[in-house]
């Protein structure tokens, strides 16, 4: 399991659900209300005896996430300097 991001307020507000229509929708609305800032992960599985492929994909995904986070931190730092 590789954590990719977290649930944001925009994720929750963008969900159009009507709990009166379906009991499952009511359950999902109840679960969603406390999910902000929880991690969202990706699980990678592969064929039997192909562990190396799964580990390679997980490493590439992890590196891409770290690169994205590094860019976000740099942008925030640059904005603080410019202000």
Backbone atoms as SQL, in Angstrom:
CREATE TABLE atoms (id INTEGER PRIMARY KEY, chain TEXT, resi INTEGER, resn TEXT, atom TEXT, x REAL, y REAL, z REAL);
INSERT INTO atoms VALUES
  (1, 'A', 1, 'UNK', 'N', 0.848, -1.168, 0.000),
  (2, 'A', 1, 'UNK', 'CA', 0.000, 0.000, 0.000),
  (3, 'A', 1, 'UNK', 'C', 0.896, 1.235, 0.000),
  (4, 'A', 2, 'UNK', 'N', 0.672, 2.126, -0.938),
  (5, 'A', 2, 'UNK', 'CA', 1.443, 3.359, -1.054),
  (6, 'A', 2, 'UNK', 'C', 0.487, 4.532, -0.839),
  (7, 'A', 3, 'UNK', 'N', 0.713, 5.369, 0.194),
  (8, 'A', 3, 'UNK', 'CA', -0.150, 6.537, 0.349),
  (9, 'A', 3, 'UNK', 'C', 0.120, 7.530, -0.771),
  (10, 'A', 4, 'UNK', 'N', -0.945, 8.012, -1.406),
  (11, 'A', 4, 'UNK', 'CA', -0.810, 8.870, -2.571),
  (12, 'A', 4, 'UNK', 'C', -1.178, 10.318, -2.249),
  (13, 'A', 5, 'UNK', 'N', -2.263, 10.509, -1.527),
  (14, 'A', 5, 'UNK', 'CA', -2.755, 11.841, -1.214),
  (15, 'A', 5, 'UNK', 'C', -3.662, 11.743, 0.003),
  (16, 'A', 6, 'UNK', 'N', -4.377, 12.798, 0.313),
  (17, 'A', 6, 'UNK', 'CA', -5.367, 12.762, 1.383),
  (18, 'A', 6, 'UNK', 'C', -6.699, 13.274, 0.843),
  (19, 'A', 7, 'UNK', 'N', -7.765, 12.946, 1.555),
  (20, 'A', 7, 'UNK', 'CA', -9.092, 13.419, 1.201),
  (21, 'A', 7, 'UNK', 'C', -9.177, 14.896, 1.564),
  (22, 'A', 8, 'UNK', 'N', -9.579, 15.713, 0.605),
  (23, 'A', 8, 'UNK', 'CA', -9.666, 17.157, 0.838),
  (24, 'A', 8, 'UNK', 'C', -11.120, 17.594, 0.978),
  (25, 'A', 9, 'UNK', 'N', -11.294, 18.809, 1.437),
  (26, 'A', 9, 'UNK', 'CA', -12.646, 19.361, 1.550),
  (27, 'A', 9, 'UNK', 'C', -13.297, 19.457, 0.176),
  (28, 'A', 10, 'UNK', 'N', -12.504, 19.763, -0.842),
  (29, 'A', 10, 'UNK', 'CA', -13.031, 19.838, -2.212),
  (30, 'A', 10, 'UNK', 'C', -13.542, 18.476, -2.683),
  (31, 'A', 11, 'UNK', 'N', -12.867, 17.401, -2.278),
  (32, 'A', 11, 'UNK', 'CA', -13.334, 16.059, -2.628),
  (33, 'A', 11, 'UNK', 'C', -14.714, 15.802, -2.042),
  (34, 'A', 12, 'UNK', 'N', -14.881, 16.211, -0.804),
  (35, 'A', 12, 'UNK', 'CA', -16.144, 15.950, -0.118),
  (36, 'A', 12, 'UNK', 'C', -17.264, 16.857, -0.626),
  (37, 'A', 13, 'UNK', 'N', -16.948, 18.100, -0.905),
  (38, 'A', 13, 'UNK', 'CA', -17.994, 19.020, -1.355),
  (39, 'A', 13, 'UNK', 'C', -18.391, 18.751, -2.802),
  (40, 'A', 14, 'UNK', 'N', -17.526, 18.113, -3.569),
  (41, 'A', 14, 'UNK', 'CA', -17.835, 17.799, -4.958),
  (42, 'A', 14, 'UNK', 'C', -18.713, 16.572, -5.119),
  (43, 'A', 15, 'UNK', 'N', -19.036, 15.899, -4.025),
  (44, 'A', 15, 'UNK', 'CA', -19.838, 14.683, -4.081),
  (45, 'A', 15, 'UNK', 'C', -21.310, 15.047, -3.975),
  (46, 'A', 16, 'UNK', 'N', -22.069, 14.674, -4.981),
  (47, 'A', 16, 'UNK', 'CA', -23.512, 14.932, -4.965),
  (48, 'A', 16, 'UNK', 'C', -24.227, 13.632, -4.591),
  (49, 'A', 17, 'UNK', 'N', -24.658, 13.547, -3.351),
  (50, 'A', 17, 'UNK', 'CA', -25.355, 12.340, -2.891),
  (51, 'A', 17, 'UNK', 'C', -26.693, 12.722, -2.283),
  (52, 'A', 18, 'UNK', 'N', -27.666, 11.879, -2.489),
  (53, 'A', 18, 'UNK', 'CA', -28.976, 12.073, -1.896),
  (54, 'A', 18, 'UNK', 'C', -29.291, 10.848, -1.040),
  (55, 'A', 19, 'UNK', 'N', -29.083, 10.946, 0.289),
  (56, 'A', 19, 'UNK', 'CA', -29.255, 9.777, 1.152),
  (57, 'A', 19, 'UNK', 'C', -30.699, 9.287, 1.243),
  (58, 'A', 20, 'UNK', 'N', -31.640, 10.107, 0.801),
  (59, 'A', 20, 'UNK', 'CA', -33.043, 9.686, 0.869),
  (60, 'A', 20, 'UNK', 'C', -33.392, 8.673, -0.221),
  (61, 'A', 21, 'UNK', 'N', -32.583, 8.612, -1.274),
  (62, 'A', 21, 'UNK', 'CA', -32.885, 7.722, -2.393),
  (63, 'A', 21, 'UNK', 'C', -32.500, 6.274, -2.134),
  (64, 'A', 22, 'UNK', 'N', -31.448, 6.066, -1.391),
  (65, 'A', 22, 'UNK', 'CA', -30.888, 4.723, -1.274),
  (66, 'A', 22, 'UNK', 'C', -30.234, 4.563, 0.092),
  (67, 'A', 23, 'UNK', 'N', -30.442, 3.444, 0.772),
  (68, 'A', 23, 'UNK', 'CA', -29.786, 3.230, 2.068),
  (69, 'A', 23, 'UNK', 'C', -28.255, 3.202, 1.962),
  (70, 'A', 24, 'UNK', 'N', -27.732, 2.735, 0.833),
  (71, 'A', 24, 'UNK', 'CA', -26.278, 2.710, 0.653),
  (72, 'A', 24, 'UNK', 'C', -25.743, 4.136, 0.565),
  (73, 'A', 25, 'UNK', 'N', -26.472, 5.025, -0.102),
  (74, 'A', 25, 'UNK', 'CA', -26.072, 6.430, -0.177),
  (75, 'A', 25, 'UNK', 'C', -26.053, 7.057, 1.218),
  (76, 'A', 26, 'UNK', 'N', -27.034, 6.701, 2.047),
  (77, 'A', 26, 'UNK', 'CA', -27.065, 7.219, 3.417),
  (78, 'A', 26, 'UNK', 'C', -25.833, 6.756, 4.187),
  (79, 'A', 27, 'UNK', 'N', -25.449, 5.510, 4.007),
  (80, 'A', 27, 'UNK', 'CA', -24.253, 4.977, 4.671),
  (81, 'A', 27, 'UNK', 'C', -22.996, 5.694, 4.169),
  (82, 'A', 28, 'UNK', 'N', -22.900, 5.903, 2.864),
  (83, 'A', 28, 'UNK', 'CA', -21.735, 6.594, 2.304),
  (84, 'A', 28, 'UNK', 'C', -21.633, 8.028, 2.802),
  (85, 'A', 29, 'UNK', 'N', -22.761, 8.709, 2.931),
  (86, 'A', 29, 'UNK', 'CA', -22.751, 10.081, 3.465),
  (87, 'A', 29, 'UNK', 'C', -22.243, 10.093, 4.894),
  (88, 'A', 30, 'UNK', 'N', -22.621, 9.102, 5.663),
  (89, 'A', 30, 'UNK', 'CA', -22.174, 9.016, 7.060),
  (90, 'A', 30, 'UNK', 'C', -20.667, 8.764, 7.136),
  (91, 'A', 31, 'UNK', 'N', -20.159, 7.915, 6.277),
  (92, 'A', 31, 'UNK', 'CA', -18.725, 7.616, 6.256),
  (93, 'A', 31, 'UNK', 'C', -17.931, 8.827, 5.773),
  (94, 'A', 32, 'UNK', 'N', -18.432, 9.500, 4.749),
  (95, 'A', 32, 'UNK', 'CA', -17.717, 10.635, 4.162),
  (96, 'A', 32, 'UNK', 'C', -17.527, 11.802, 5.113),
  (97, 'A', 33, 'UNK', 'N', -18.466, 12.030, 6.001),
  (98, 'A', 33, 'UNK', 'CA', -18.419, 13.261, 6.795),
  (99, 'A', 33, 'UNK', 'C', -17.179, 13.369, 7.683),
  (100, 'A', 34, 'UNK', 'N', -16.574, 12.256, 8.050),
  (101, 'A', 34, 'UNK', 'CA', -15.375, 12.285, 8.892),
  (102, 'A', 34, 'UNK', 'C', -14.115, 11.864, 8.149),
  (103, 'A', 35, 'UNK', 'N', -14.142, 11.894, 6.824),
  (104, 'A', 35, 'UNK', 'CA', -13.005, 11.359, 6.075),
  (105, 'A', 35, 'UNK', 'C', -11.980, 12.401, 5.630),
  (106, 'A', 36, 'UNK', 'N', -12.221, 13.682, 5.901),
  (107, 'A', 36, 'UNK', 'CA', -11.271, 14.708, 5.478),
  (108, 'A', 36, 'UNK', 'C', -9.918, 14.485, 6.147),
  (109, 'A', 37, 'UNK', 'N', -8.857, 14.652, 5.381),
  (110, 'A', 37, 'UNK', 'CA', -7.461, 14.497, 5.794),
  (111, 'A', 37, 'UNK', 'C', -7.032, 13.041, 5.982),
  (112, 'A', 38, 'UNK', 'N', -7.900, 12.091, 5.695),
  (113, 'A', 38, 'UNK', 'CA', -7.477, 10.689, 5.741),
  (114, 'A', 38, 'UNK', 'C', -6.653, 10.367, 4.499),
  (115, 'A', 39, 'UNK', 'N', -5.692, 9.467, 4.621),
  (116, 'A', 39, 'UNK', 'CA', -4.864, 9.137, 3.452),
  (117, 'A', 39, 'UNK', 'C', -5.633, 8.318, 2.420),
  (118, 'A', 40, 'UNK', 'N', -5.289, 8.537, 1.169),
  (119, 'A', 40, 'UNK', 'CA', -5.806, 7.740, 0.070),
  (120, 'A', 40, 'UNK', 'C', -4.626, 6.939, -0.445),
  (121, 'A', 41, 'UNK', 'N', -4.774, 5.638, -0.506),
  (122, 'A', 41, 'UNK', 'CA', -3.656, 4.790, -0.890),
  (123, 'A', 41, 'UNK', 'C', -3.935, 4.004, -2.158),
  (124, 'A', 42, 'UNK', 'N', -2.875, 3.458, -2.700),
  (125, 'A', 42, 'UNK', 'CA', -2.954, 2.604, -3.879),
  (126, 'A', 42, 'UNK', 'C', -2.331, 1.265, -3.507),
  (127, 'A', 43, 'UNK', 'N', -3.063, 0.203, -3.794),
  (128, 'A', 43, 'UNK', 'CA', -2.524, -1.131, -3.565),
  (129, 'A', 43, 'UNK', 'C', -2.220, -1.751, -4.916),
  (130, 'A', 44, 'UNK', 'N', -1.024, -2.301, -5.043),
  (131, 'A', 44, 'UNK', 'CA', -0.591, -2.888, -6.301),
  (132, 'A', 44, 'UNK', 'C', -0.439, -4.392, -6.097),
  (133, 'A', 45, 'UNK', 'N', -1.035, -5.140, -6.990),
  (134, 'A', 45, 'UNK', 'CA', -0.903, -6.596, -6.910),
  (135, 'A', 45, 'UNK', 'C', -0.438, -7.107, -8.261),
  (136, 'A', 46, 'UNK', 'N', 0.145, -8.278, -8.238),
  (137, 'A', 46, 'UNK', 'CA', 0.669, -8.851, -9.470),
  (138, 'A', 46, 'UNK', 'C', 0.427, -10.346, -9.532),
  (139, 'A', 47, 'UNK', 'N', 0.901, -10.909, -10.575),
  (140, 'A', 47, 'UNK', 'CA', 0.775, -12.353, -10.754),
  (141, 'A', 47, 'UNK', 'C', 1.699, -13.084, -9.785),
  (142, 'A', 48, 'UNK', 'N', 1.387, -14.331, -9.510),
  (143, 'A', 48, 'UNK', 'CA', 2.265, -15.110, -8.632),
  (144, 'A', 48, 'UNK', 'C', 3.702, -15.134, -9.159),
  (145, 'A', 49, 'UNK', 'N', 4.634, -15.007, -8.243),
  (146, 'A', 49, 'UNK', 'CA', 6.075, -15.073, -8.513),
  (147, 'A', 49, 'UNK', 'C', 6.588, -13.888, -9.341),
  (148, 'A', 50, 'UNK', 'N', 5.844, -12.799, -9.406),
  (149, 'A', 50, 'UNK', 'CA', 6.298, -11.593, -10.097),
  (150, 'A', 50, 'UNK', 'C', 6.427, -10.434, -9.116),
  (151, 'A', 51, 'UNK', 'N', 6.991, -10.737, -7.961),
  (152, 'A', 51, 'UNK', 'CA', 7.163, -9.732, -6.916),
  (153, 'A', 51, 'UNK', 'C', 8.026, -8.562, -7.372),
  (154, 'A', 52, 'UNK', 'N', 9.019, -8.841, -8.197),
  (155, 'A', 52, 'UNK', 'CA', 9.912, -7.777, -8.655),
  (156, 'A', 52, 'UNK', 'C', 9.143, -6.712, -9.444),
  (157, 'A', 53, 'UNK', 'N', 8.185, -7.138, -10.258),
  (158, 'A', 53, 'UNK', 'CA', 7.386, -6.186, -11.036),
  (159, 'A', 53, 'UNK', 'C', 6.552, -5.302, -10.121),
  (160, 'A', 54, 'UNK', 'N', 5.947, -5.898, -9.107),
  (161, 'A', 54, 'UNK', 'CA', 5.128, -5.136, -8.163),
  (162, 'A', 54, 'UNK', 'C', 5.999, -4.134, -7.408),
  (163, 'A', 55, 'UNK', 'N', 7.154, -4.567, -6.955),
  (164, 'A', 55, 'UNK', 'CA', 8.054, -3.677, -6.229),
  (165, 'A', 55, 'UNK', 'C', 8.565, -2.547, -7.118),
  (166, 'A', 56, 'UNK', 'N', 8.832, -2.836, -8.392),
  (167, 'A', 56, 'UNK', 'CA', 9.289, -1.801, -9.321),
  (168, 'A', 56, 'UNK', 'C', 8.201, -0.747, -9.521),
  (169, 'A', 57, 'UNK', 'N', 6.972, -1.202, -9.710),
  (170, 'A', 57, 'UNK', 'CA', 5.862, -0.262, -9.905),
  (171, 'A', 57, 'UNK', 'C', 5.642, 0.567, -8.647),
  (172, 'A', 58, 'UNK', 'N', 5.729, -0.056, -7.482),
  (173, 'A', 58, 'UNK', 'CA', 5.564, 0.682, -6.230),
  (174, 'A', 58, 'UNK', 'C', 6.663, 1.731, -6.066),
  (175, 'A', 59, 'UNK', 'N', 7.888, 1.381, -6.429),
  (176, 'A', 59, 'UNK', 'CA', 8.992, 2.336, -6.325),
  (177, 'A', 59, 'UNK', 'C', 8.773, 3.515, -7.272),
  (178, 'A', 60, 'UNK', 'N', 8.369, 3.231, -8.509),
  (179, 'A', 60, 'UNK', 'CA', 8.118, 4.304, -9.471),
  (180, 'A', 60, 'UNK', 'C', 6.987, 5.216, -9.003),
  (181, 'A', 61, 'UNK', 'N', 5.949, 4.634, -8.458),
  (182, 'A', 61, 'UNK', 'CA', 4.835, 5.424, -7.942),
  (183, 'A', 61, 'UNK', 'C', 5.285, 6.280, -6.764),
  (184, 'A', 62, 'UNK', 'N', 6.044, 5.693, -5.870),
  (185, 'A', 62, 'UNK', 'CA', 6.541, 6.418, -4.705),
  (186, 'A', 62, 'UNK', 'C', 7.445, 7.576, -5.131),
  (187, 'A', 63, 'UNK', 'N', 8.320, 7.347, -6.107),
  (188, 'A', 63, 'UNK', 'CA', 9.199, 8.412, -6.606),
  (189, 'A', 63, 'UNK', 'C', 8.395, 9.534, -7.256),
  (190, 'A', 64, 'UNK', 'N', 7.344, 9.177, -8.005),
  (191, 'A', 64, 'UNK', 'CA', 6.502, 10.193, -8.644),
  (192, 'A', 64, 'UNK', 'C', 5.775, 11.026, -7.594),
  (193, 'A', 65, 'UNK', 'N', 5.325, 10.395, -6.533),
  (194, 'A', 65, 'UNK', 'CA', 4.629, 11.111, -5.463),
  (195, 'A', 65, 'UNK', 'C', 5.603, 12.019, -4.733),
  (196, 'A', 66, 'UNK', 'N', 6.790, 11.531, -4.443),
  (197, 'A', 66, 'UNK', 'CA', 7.783, 12.360, -3.773),
  (198, 'A', 66, 'UNK', 'C', 8.162, 13.554, -4.642),
  (199, 'A', 67, 'UNK', 'N', 8.280, 13.347, -5.959),
  (200, 'A', 67, 'UNK', 'CA', 8.605, 14.440, -6.870),
  (201, 'A', 67, 'UNK', 'C', 7.493, 15.482, -6.851),
  (202, 'A', 68, 'UNK', 'N', 6.240, 15.024, -6.888),
  (203, 'A', 68, 'UNK', 'CA', 5.105, 15.942, -6.850),
  (204, 'A', 68, 'UNK', 'C', 5.088, 16.721, -5.536),
  (205, 'A', 69, 'UNK', 'N', 5.342, 16.066, -4.429),
  (206, 'A', 69, 'UNK', 'CA', 5.363, 16.729, -3.125),
  (207, 'A', 69, 'UNK', 'C', 6.504, 17.735, -3.056),
  (208, 'A', 70, 'UNK', 'N', 7.647, 17.390, -3.615),
  (209, 'A', 70, 'UNK', 'CA', 8.785, 18.314, -3.635),
  (210, 'A', 70, 'UNK', 'C', 8.434, 19.577, -4.419),
  (211, 'A', 71, 'UNK', 'N', 7.755, 19.421, -5.555),
  (212, 'A', 71, 'UNK', 'CA', 7.339, 20.588, -6.336),
  (213, 'A', 71, 'UNK', 'C', 6.363, 21.452, -5.553),
  (214, 'A', 72, 'UNK', 'N', 5.423, 20.819, -4.838),
  (215, 'A', 72, 'UNK', 'CA', 4.443, 21.568, -4.058),
  (216, 'A', 72, 'UNK', 'C', 5.136, 22.369, -2.961),
  (217, 'A', 73, 'UNK', 'N', 6.081, 21.756, -2.270),
  (218, 'A', 73, 'UNK', 'CA', 6.809, 22.443, -1.207),
  (219, 'A', 73, 'UNK', 'C', 7.615, 23.597, -1.791),
  (220, 'A', 74, 'UNK', 'N', 8.265, 23.391, -2.937),
  (221, 'A', 74, 'UNK', 'CA', 9.052, 24.457, -3.573),
  (222, 'A', 74, 'UNK', 'C', 8.159, 25.627, -3.971),
  (223, 'A', 75, 'UNK', 'N', 6.981, 25.336, -4.551),
  (224, 'A', 75, 'UNK', 'CA', 6.068, 26.410, -4.945),
  (225, 'A', 75, 'UNK', 'C', 5.635, 27.220, -3.729),
  (226, 'A', 76, 'UNK', 'N', 5.321, 26.536, -2.642),
  (227, 'A', 76, 'UNK', 'CA', 4.914, 27.224, -1.416),
  (228, 'A', 76, 'UNK', 'C', 6.045, 28.102, -0.909),
  (229, 'A', 77, 'UNK', 'N', 7.273, 27.590, -0.938),
  (230, 'A', 77, 'UNK', 'CA', 8.433, 28.344, -0.470),
  (231, 'A', 77, 'UNK', 'C', 8.661, 29.584, -1.338),
  (232, 'A', 78, 'UNK', 'N', 8.544, 29.412, -2.667),
  (233, 'A', 78, 'UNK', 'CA', 8.741, 30.544, -3.584),
  (234, 'A', 78, 'UNK', 'C', 7.664, 31.592, -3.363),
  (235, 'A', 79, 'UNK', 'N', 6.427, 31.177, -3.149),
  (236, 'A', 79, 'UNK', 'CA', 5.360, 32.150, -2.901),
  (237, 'A', 79, 'UNK', 'C', 5.633, 32.962, -1.641),
  (238, 'A', 80, 'UNK', 'N', 6.166, 32.315, -0.614),
  (239, 'A', 80, 'UNK', 'CA', 6.466, 33.027, 0.635),
  (240, 'A', 80, 'UNK', 'C', 7.584, 34.043, 0.417),
  (241, 'A', 81, 'UNK', 'N', 8.568, 33.708, -0.398),
  (242, 'A', 81, 'UNK', 'CA', 9.671, 34.613, -0.658),
  (243, 'A', 81, 'UNK', 'C', 9.187, 35.809, -1.477),
  (244, 'A', 82, 'UNK', 'N', 8.338, 35.555, -2.465),
  (245, 'A', 82, 'UNK', 'CA', 7.882, 36.616, -3.349),
  (246, 'A', 82, 'UNK', 'C', 6.995, 37.610, -2.612),
  (247, 'A', 83, 'UNK', 'N', 6.220, 37.155, -1.650),
  (248, 'A', 83, 'UNK', 'CA', 5.329, 38.059, -0.910),
  (249, 'A', 83, 'UNK', 'C', 6.071, 38.981, -0.074);
